[in-house]
Amino acid sequence: MRTPNYSLTHARLAVATLGIACLTTGYAAASTVTYNFSQGGWSDGAGDTATLAGSFTGTPQANGDVQLANLTSFQASLHETGTKGSNTFTFNLGNTTDFLYDTGIGLLNFAAGSAASDIQLCSGGPDVDAVCFGLNPNSGVATPFQGFFDDLPNFGQTTTLMDSTVTPAASTAPEPGNVRLLTAAGVALFGFGVAKRRRLAHH
């Protein structure tokens, strides 16, 4: 005959297993995130227009923010159309010089390319001002722009007043390790239930 202490030990084991599974699953789900983004409203003085779209993947910090050092991939494409034709400018992690996605306020802020190469892209007010316009963040001086692109040989300066829109990429299936942990937790809880019913049946 099983004693109450046996059932209590079995219950504690089941709860501990379930707790470990849930914690591990939550950590794995948050360890890598992928977002898509877009930004419209781009134009210049000559009537050229543009659209910006891209994605990034990284590991968030403890507060949920994603910075440049946290990224594993980044891609942004600005497609511009005007009197001189159309062109698509692509930026990746290798030529991205600054990056911050603030999940608390939903702000995406990044800079890619360089003024030295005559091709430079900034998205988000802080980097537009500090990187593309070279303004001191502590000066109190700011532009109204949320995006800035410069391709001097062809299109010149193109700007937007619109914020970018960031959306999470489609969720993926749980990792195999997480499935195994959740299965183990379920088995442990099931076993506890069977043991409890048997103990009650003996009374």
Secondary structure as UniProt FT lines:
FT   HELIX           4..31
FT   STRAND          33..43
FT   TURN            45..46
FT   STRAND          49..58
FT   TURN            62..63
FT   STRAND          66..67
FT   HELIX           68..70
FT   STRAND          71..82
FT   TURN            83..84
FT   STRAND          85..92
FT   HELIX           93..95
FT   STRAND          96..102
FT   TURN            103..106
FT   STRAND          107..114
FT   TURN            115..118
FT   STRAND          119..123
FT   HELIX           125..127
FT   HELIX           128..132
FT   TURN            137..138
FT   STRAND          147..151
FT   TURN            152..155
FT   STRAND          156..160
FT   STRAND          165..168
FT   HELIX           176..202
//
